[in-house]
Amino acid sequence: MTLMEVKEGMFLAIGSLSANKFRSGLTILGVLIGVWSVIAMSSLIKGLDDAVQESISELGSNILFVDRFAPGTDYEDLTEEQRNYKHMSMIEAQAIKDNCPAVLAVSPENHYWARGGNIIKYRDRKANRPAICGVLPDYQKVRDVSVSAGRFITDVDNNVRAKVCVIGSDIKDALFPEEDPINKEIRINNIRFTVIGVREKNETLFGGDDGMNNKALIPLETFMKLHPWDKYLTLTVSVASAEQMDAAREQMITVLRRVRNVSYNKENDFAVFGQENIREMVGDITKYIYIAMVVISSVGLMVGGVGVMNIMLVSVTERTREIGVRKAIGARRNNILWQFLVEAMTLSGAGGLIGIASGIATALLIGMLTPVPFGVSPLFLTLGFVVAISVGLVAGMYPAYRASSVDPIESLRYE
């Protein structure tokens, strides 16, 4: 097929679009919707994924976590022995701190989620479903926490089990919209606590609430006194530098196996994980979202393919006499076949281009009107256009074959 024939086929398709605007619009609508949904959804998913990855990076490149299981563990697949793994305790935290040279600090943390939600009140004002976390002073160093007012929890607060707290910015805004909260007495699940500090606001994806802003921190010993049944800790560990992450991980595994009496021939009954595990879990979720997106958008593309095939069959019927004339003056079957294939691909390609533009505009509009970020994937832009052309190619095969098979004598008699 020559370049001239390709150009001629494209011009004929464009002429058909112009001459039958409404019919052509309905023809490419399915392709347009399919490509639009792919581009719009992939742009939003990419934007969300980029924002989540940035939030993970903000945890710090030199942070490790220790718990019974790594993120993304399917608890239904655990054996009975694995389900009975011991939770972390202060013994493990102290052992890591004393025996791992690559570790700077260890922060044992215990989170409490009351059934129905925690209640934090000041006079007639109430915070919206806050979290409560028991921490040690090292939490500030490990998590790189800054206070915008007051001070952080100290060893003295922890040792005497003081009923003091550091509140997040959302709790401060809910309870003290126009007051200084420092040294004010609030009620946390109906127990009096004195506010000694306000955590600096954490700016994140959806307007700054990543959970930290809606969290009240209290001394760990106070937490354990109030909730003696809840002794299970998560350990957050700060490593001296990013270069020492592997060394710190190995040191921690060695120490924890010894402290937890893990036999040499058994696997670890704990997990030491960092950003890569969290990224992997997020990546798995994103992968399934992309698969769902492809399935949904393929419905529109299938409908578009049927529409293109239908309009091309109508076009073959309408132009039967034209096909006869072309064959009479020397056009071969291949010339007719490629002419109609190019027309079909031009129709679907036009729908693909409009779908790409509409998808980008939709994602951009959502990014402007909502906190959801905007991100364009060049891969999906290219893929959307290629798929649109492919739909036209597949849908145009039968009409093109039918056109190329028309008998020229019968075609010239056609009215």
N, C-alpha and C positions, 0 to 999 in steps of 0.2 A: 504494500500500500504506500503510495507516494504522499509527500507532505501536502501537495495540492489537494489530494482527495480528502485528507484529514481536515484541512481548512474549509473545503467545500461542505463536508458533512457538518462541521461546527456552525457554519453560516446558515445552512438549511435548518438546523435545530434551533438556532437563535431566531430565524424567521418564523418558525412554527410557534415558538414561545410568544413572539410579538403578535402574530396573527390570531392566536387563540389564547389570550392572556388568562381568562378564567379557567379554561380547561387545563392549561399547562400548570397553572398555580395549584390546582387540585392534584395534578399528577405528581408534582415534586413535594407536596405537603408532607407525605409520609417520610420521605428522605430527610426533609428539612427538620421535622420533629425529632427523628432519630439522632441526627448529628447534633442538633441543638441540645438535646438532653445529655449526650456524651460530653460535649464541650463544657456546658454549664456545670454539670455535676463533677467532672474531673477537675475543673478549675477550683470549685469550692472545696473538694476533698484535698487537693494539693495545698490550698491555702491553710486549711485546718491542720493538715499533717505538718506543714512547715512551722506553724505556730506551736503545735505540741512538741515538735523536736526542739524548738527554741526554749520552751519551758523546761524540757528535760535537761538541756544544756545549762540552764540557769541553776540547776541543782548543784553544779560545780563539777569540774572534770576530775577532782580528787576526792570524790565521795564514794564510799561503799556501804552497802546495807547488809545486815545479817538477820535472818529470820529462819523459821523452820523450812519454808518452801520459797522458791523463786517466783516472780510474777508470771502469771499465765498458767500456773499449775492446774491441771484438771483433777480436782479432788475426788471425783468419782472413780478415777483410775488408780487411786492410791491403795496400797495393800493395808491390811490391818496393822502391821508393824509400823508402816509409815505414818498412819493416822495417829499413832501413839508416841510419835517423836516429842520429846520435851520442848517446851517453849524456852525462849531465851530468858536469862535471869541476870541479876547483878553479879553473880559468880563469873559468868562468861564475859560480861562487860569489864570487870576488874582484871580478869586474866588477859584480855586483849590489851588493855591499857598498860599492864605491867610487863608483858612479854613480847610485844611486837614493836621493834625499834622504828619501823617505817610509819607507825601510826602516831598522829599528833594528839588526837582526842577522840573519846568515845561518848556518844550521847544515847543513853538508854531512854526510851520513850514508851509511855503507856497511854493509849487513847481510850476514852470512855464515851460510848454512844448509848445513852439511856433509851429504853424502849419508849417510843413516842417522841423522842427528842429531849435534849437537855434544855433546862430553863435557866436563863440568866436575867435577873431583874434589878432595876434600880427605881425605887418608888413605883410609879405606875407605868414605867417604860420597860419593854422587854426586847431582848435580842432575838433574831430570827434563826431558830434551829442551830445554835452554835455547837462547836466541838470543844471538848475539854481534854487537855493533855498534861500528864505529869512528866516533868523534865528536871534535869540537873543543870547547874550553871554552864557546863560544857556545851549544852544545846546551842547557846549563843555563838560559841566559837565554831562548832561544826556546821551549823546551818547559816552562818554569817548573818545573824539577826541584828538589826539596829532598832533602838527605841527612839521614838520621836518625842517622848516625854517620860520623866521619871527614871527608873533604873530597872535592871533585870534581876532575876532571882539569884541569890547568893548561897554559899555553903551554909551560912548561919540560918537562913530561911529554911533550908532543907533539913538541917540537923535538929532544929527545934520544932519541925513540922508546922511552920507558921501558915496561917490561913491568909496568904497573900497571893496575888495573881498579876500577870501581865496580859492585857487584853489586846485583841486585834483591832485594826482601824474600823472595821464594820461594826463591831460591838460597841466601840467608843461612840461612833456616829449614832447608833440606835439608842444608847443609854444616856449619853452626855452630848447632845447636839450643840449646846451652847455653854457647856460648863467644863471646867478643868477636872478630869476624873481622878487625878492623883490624890491618894489618901481618902477617897470616897469609899463607903462601904456598900457592896453589892451582894446579892444573894445568888449563889450558884447551886442549883437544885435544892433551894431552901436552906443553904448553909452560908453564913456570913463570911465574906472575904473582903480584904482591903486591896484596892487597886494600887499597885506600886509602879506600874509602867504601862506604856502604850506602844505596841509594836508599830514600826514604820509600815506604811501601806505598801502592799505588794502589787505592782501593776502587771496584769496578765491579760490573757486573751479576751475574756468576757467582762470587761469593765473592772478588772482588778480583784475579783474574788476567786482565788485559787484554793480556798479552804483556810489558808493561813490568816487571812484577814478576819475570818469569822471564828477564831479559835482563842480560847482562854488557856494560858499556861500557868500551871501551879507547881509547887515543889513536889518532886517525885515521892518523897517520904509522906508528905501530906496526902497525896493521891492514894498511896498504898494503905494509909491509915483509914481513909474514908471508904475505900473499896478493897478490903482485905481479900476478897475472893478473886480479884482480878490482878494476878501477879505476873501476867505474861507481857514480856517486853519485846520491842523491836529495837535493834541497835543500829545507829547511824554512825559511821566511822569516818573521820577526816584523815586522809593520808598526807604525808609530808609534801609530796609533789606528784604530779601526774606520771613522771618517769618511774616512780617507786610503786605504782599501782600493783603490778604483778608480784613484786616482792612482798608487799603488804598482804595481798590475797593469800600467798603461800604461807606466810607467817601466821595469819589468822586461822587458816585451815588446820595447820599443825597444832596450834594452841587449843583450838576448839575440840579437835578430836581427842586430845589428851584430857581436857577438862570434862568432856562429856562421856569419856570412857568408851570410845568407839573402837571396836576391835579392828586389827590390821586388815582382816579379810572382809570387812563390811564397808558399804558406801557411807558417805557422810549423812548424818541425821540432821543436817542444817544446810542452808544455802547462803553463800556469800556472792552477792551480785551488785552490779553497778548500772551505769546508764545503758550499756549495750543490751542488757536483759530487758529493760523497760522499752528501749527502742524496738527490740525484736517483737515484744508483745504488741506494741502500737502498730508495727508493720504488719503483723498478722491480721489485726482488726481492719486496717486499711485495705489489705488484699481482698478480704471478703466483701468489703463495701464496693470495691472496684468490680468484682465479679457480679454482684447484684446490679450495679449500674449497667454493665454490658448486657445482661439478660433483659433488663427493662428496655434499654434503648434498641435492642435488636428487634423488638416487636414493631417499633415504628419503622425501622428499616425494611422489615419484611412487608409491611403494608405499603411502604414506598415502592418496593420492588414490584409488587402486584400492580400498582398504579402506573408505573413506567411501562410495564409489559402491555397493559391494556391500551394505553394511549398509542404505543408503537404499533399494535395490531390495527387500531383504527386508522393510523397514519398509512399503513401498508395498503389498506382497503381504499382509502381516499386517493392514493397516488399510484393506483394500479396502471393507469394509462401512462403516467410519467415513466414508470419502470419499464413498460413496453417500449417506449420511445428510446430510452437510454440503451436498452438491449439491442434495438434495431440499428442504432448507429455505432455499435461495437463494444458496449460495456459488457464485461464478463461477470459471471456469478459472484466472484470474489469482490469485484468493485461494488456491486449492489449490497452484498453482505456487510462489507466494512462501512459503507455509507450509513446504513441503518444502525449498526453498532455504535458508530461515532455519535450519531444523533441521540441514541439512548444514553450514552455516557455523558454527553453534554447536558442533557436534561437533568440527570441525577447529580452531575457535578455542580450545576447551578444551584440545585437544592442544597448540596453540601456546603457550598460557599456561603449561602444565606444562613444556613444552620450554624456554621462556625461564627459568623458575625453576630448572630442573635445570641448564641451561647456565651460569647465573651461579654456582650453588652449586659446580659442577665446577671452573670457572675459579678461584673463590675458594679452594677446597680445595687446588688445585695451587699457587696463590700462597702459601698458608700452609705447605705441606709442602716446597716446592722454592724455589730462588732465582728462578724465572721470575715476573716481576711480574704483577699483576692490573690489568686495565683494561677498563672497560665502554664500549662504543660505543653511544650513544643511537640512532644511525642504524640499527644492526643489530638493536637491540631492537625498534624500530618496524617495520623491514623484516621481521623474523621473524614478527611477529604478522600483518602485512598479507598476507604470503605464505601463512600458515596459513589465514586467512580466504578468500583467493583459491582455494586448493586445494579448500576446501569448496564454494565457489561453482561452480567448474568441474566438480568431481566430482558435484555435486548436480543439475546441469542435466538430464541424461537421466532420472534417477529422478523429478524434479519434473515434467518434461514427461509422463512416463508416468502419473504420478498424476493430473495435470490432464486427461488424455485418457480417463480411465476413464468408461465409460457408467454413469450413475446407476442405471438399471433393473437392469443386470447386477450392479452392486455390491451392491444391496440383497438380491439373491438369493444372494450369495456366502456360503458357510459356511466 
